[in-house]
Amino acid sequence: MPERQNRRRVPSPKVQGEDSWIEVTRLTVGEAREVQMKQGDPDVDAFVEVGKIYARHIVGWNWVDDDGEPLPLPKDDISVIDSLTDLEFAFIADALGGSEEERKNLPSGS
């Protein structure tokens, strides 16, 4: 029986240290388009609006703050997005879209 492969755990040692990870669901095409549109719209705060979209797709993580305290999931506390570093935010974007290597390995026509 088919099963959508939409959820995955991505190791995040480059931004959160050894044994760190983030679990995400993939963006839909419509959401990816929405992210692009918001990033190019001078009338919206793209970080806030894109952060809201990303928050819906972060289903788990073991990330911590500067004091080593666990960060709440963005779906439970959207303000956590504001406390992330630029590299952590960029890492989430990459995790949601899949790595370049994963995209290269998709079958032709996908």
N, C-alpha and C positions, 0 to 999 in steps of 0.2 A: 504494500500500500504506500502511495506517495506520502511524503512528509516534508513540509517546507523547512528548509535549512536556514532559519532566520535568526537563531540565537547562537552566540559564540562567546567564548572567554578568550580574552587577549592579554598576554603577559605585558606588563608595563614597567619593567625595570629601569628603562631610560629616564622615566619621569617620576617614579615613586619608589625606586629601589628594588632590591632582590625580593622575590616571592610576591611582588604586587601584581594585581590583575584587575581587569575591568570586564564585566559581562554586559554585552549589548545585543540589541536586536537591530537589524539593518533598516536603513531608511527606505521608504518606498520611492519610486521615481517621482511621484508628486511632491513628496517632502524634500527630496534633493533639489528639485526645481524651485520650490519655495525658499530653500536656503540660499540658492544663487540669486534669486530675485531680491530677497531682503538684504543680502550683502551689497547689492548694487543700487539700493534705494536710499537716496540721501535724506528722505523724510522719516526714516525709522532708525531706531538704535539697533543696529544689526547684531551686536553682541547679545543684547537682551532677547531679541526675537529668535535668533538662532539658538541661543542657550535654552530657550523654552522647548524648541523642537528636539534638541539633543537630550534634554532631561527626560523626555518620554521614552527614550531608547536605552537609557542606562538602567539596567535591571539589577545590577549588583556590582560591588567593588570592595576592595579592602584598602582603599586609599586613606591616608592620614594627613593631618595638618602639620604645621611646623613644629608643634609640640608632641607629635606622635599620637595624637588623639584621633580616633576614627572620624572620618567625614560622613555626614548623613548623605543618603542618596538624594540627588537633585529632585526626584519626584516627591520626596518628603519635605525638602527644604530648598526651594529654588535659589535662595540666596547663596548657597554653597558655590554656585557657578562663579560668582564674583570673587570668591576667595582662591580660585584656581590660578595657577601661573599660566602665562601665555603658552608655554610648552605643553602643559597638561591639557589645555583647551584644544590645541592643535592635535594632540594625540587622540583625543576623543573624536575629533573630526575624521582622522585617518581610520580609527577603529570602526566607526559607523559606516564608512565607505568601503572598507576592506583595503588591504594593502595593495600596493602596485603589483607585487608579485602574485597575489591572488587573482587580480584582474587579468594579468598576463596569462594565467593558467586556465582561464575559462574556455570551454569548448567554443569553436567557431560558431558564429551565429547567436551567441548568448548576449 
